[in-house]
């Protein structure tokens, strides 16, 4: 059974979000609204006896013995962790039915929701999901649909512009230093190795080629995608390295790259103050992670206990510091001088900062910027396009 999700198109465009799924047919929607079919799944009504274990798919650093062992001691739930390297891998693993929880980013969460892989959550059973959770991570369109919460926030971060200040002596204010063919740093530019990086090109085009009409970097029609690909192909000749988290740091410290997209945690990992960062005037892409519960979870009680436990200031803070991101629970920021320093560094409670960030989502055929006169490109189109860029 499915229910219709209605989202004001203006809110979708403002938040920079795109849903994964197919549009609904029939029914009534207000003018300018977007309808999406989502599975009508029930939320847990109460927490019962704990099961013996909980199986979790997570990013590296999210589930560690330092806090997982205490959870097991408190609840009797053994924590079994499967580390995933990409959002695509997370989606595939959750569809096997072998896992209870996933730490999904926005480019995975909506696919899981509309395909019925995860269930809505009863937040009354998660006391730590309260007023201390930063406002910018509650009620977001990528995990809160039709009044139902599907994700319990963990942390967030922006894709920033990192630069070697010994070489780039004047602080950049624009992404033009990585996109324009007359960049003085051509041949030493770092770019993220993923089809979702197409959205970074789209953000720059939003500012520099407004006639293209791009209002959402994850909602591109054929013409807009072609323009983004053209820009990416231009950049290709200037790229020193397409990086993954495992190679970004050495690309900069080894001198291969002097400017390019990065994460704050990766910049910090260089352990060298000459590497600095800025969020350029055009804005940026970014990521926001949340715990999501499998629709057919065999350990829902342990899963709810885990979501509540890891949403406490202390544990959420440990995860945020271990991974290197802004925590979801702002109360952590007041627990110690170290916590305050971490939160300041990652802009944890600075909503003006994160309002400039378009969080990763998965592009689909339906244009979620509100357009109905064209069909937008989907993630498969982006994957094919990315192959042509790198090829």
Order of alpha helices (4+ residues) and beta strands (2+ residues): beta-alpha-beta-beta-alpha-beta-alpha-beta-alpha-beta-beta-beta-alpha-beta-alpha-alpha-beta-alpha-beta-alpha-beta-beta-alpha-alpha-beta-alpha-alpha-beta-alpha
